[in-house]
Amino acid sequence: MSGHPILYSFRRCPYAIRGRIALAAANIKCELREVVLSDKPAEMLAISAKGTVPVLQLDDGQVIDESLDVMHWALQQSDPEHWLNVNEDETQLLIKCNDGEFKQNLDRYKYFNRYPEHSQEYYRKQAEAFLLNLEEHLQVNNGSGLVANKLSLADIAIFPFIRQFSRVDYDWFLNSPYHETKQWLSHIEESQRFQNVMKKYLTWTNTNKIEYFP
Ligand SMILES: N[C@@H](CCC(=O)N[C@@H](CS)C(=O)NCC(=O)O)C(=O)O
């Protein structure tokens, strides 16, 4: 062990992105192990058989293998921007809608070929209900955040999925009426922190030299 928590991660995974941002915000330095989802390392599967990223292995051996738990653990260690210090019920409800219904609609919109019951536009329309919800939340907070006048846990947990949604048909998204959501997304994407957590790492093998994050 390098004396730092080990983070198994996949650069483009929205769950891993939310975990990495929380770890970066909490100033927690990790040993980063970039994985390929089609060829997961045995070391990761040995500590979390369900085989999803992110997985965080702490120095004491504790394993945290759900992205929201990684975020909470990180912010409980240190939360300099007070991301946890906002309305908890509203935060939980929004994240639940995101991780449940919205994520399902997003997958159908993105991989519509696999769901031939309906058209791609149909799935997008279903997903748009959540965008409208976000738009209303942002309007209440002058565009600054979903549950407060600043970014907090909900924003960081949700934006990677909206980013993914936006890239399915970027022109459509840029021309859509979700103006607050578009601004909110580009504000986060342009932040130095986001750039930092999207840094590229070579795929990890146990013979690599140790790579650190952030
Ligand atoms: N509930 C998990 C979901 C994580 C998840 O599904 N991650 C995807 C990558 S985006 C994954 O690892 N999938 C496994 C695979 O594709 O084999 C969490 O929040 O951490």
The ligand as a Tripos MOL2 file, in Angstrom:
@<TRIPOS>MOLECULE
LIG
   20    19     1     0     0
SMALL
NO_CHARGES

@<TRIPOS>ATOM
      1 N1        -24.4320    1.9570   -8.2420 N.3       1 LIG1
      2 C1        -23.0750    2.0280   -8.7150 C.3       1 LIG1
      3 C2        -23.0780    2.0200  -10.2260 C.3       1 LIG1
      4 C3        -21.7090    2.1360  -10.8390 C.3       1 LIG1
      5 C4        -21.6760    1.6660  -12.2840 C.2       1 LIG1
      6 O1        -22.6330    1.0860  -12.7820 O.2       1 LIG1
      7 N2        -20.5500    1.9080  -12.9700 N.am      1 LIG1
      8 C5        -20.4200    1.3670  -14.3120 C.3       1 LIG1
      9 C6        -19.5250    2.1860  -15.2030 C.3       1 LIG1
     10 S1        -20.2160    3.7500  -15.6230 S.3       1 LIG1
     11 C7        -19.7740    0.0060  -14.2050 C.2       1 LIG1
     12 O2        -18.8160   -0.1650  -13.4910 O.2       1 LIG1
     13 N3        -20.3030   -0.9770  -14.9290 N.am      1 LIG1
     14 C8        -19.7680   -2.3110  -14.9220 C.3       1 LIG1
     15 C9        -19.4950   -2.8480  -16.2790 C.2       1 LIG1
     16 O3        -19.7670   -2.1570  -17.2830 O.co2     1 LIG1
     17 O4        -19.0060   -3.9750  -16.3480 O.co2     1 LIG1
     18 C10       -22.4090    3.2660   -8.1310 C.2       1 LIG1
     19 O5        -23.1190    4.2500   -7.8910 O.co2     1 LIG1
     20 O6        -21.1950    3.2550   -7.8690 O.co2     1 LIG1
@<TRIPOS>BOND
     1     1     2 1
     2     2     3 1
     3     2    18 1
     4     3     4 1
     5     4     5 1
     6     5     6 2
     7     5     7 1
     8     7     8 1
     9     8     9 1
    10     8    11 1
    11     9    10 1
    12    11    12 2
    13    11    13 1
    14    13    14 1
    15    14    15 1
    16    15    16 2
    17    15    17 1
    18    18    19 2
    19    18    20 1
@<TRIPOS>SUBSTRUCTURE
     1 LIG1         1 GROUP 0 **** ****
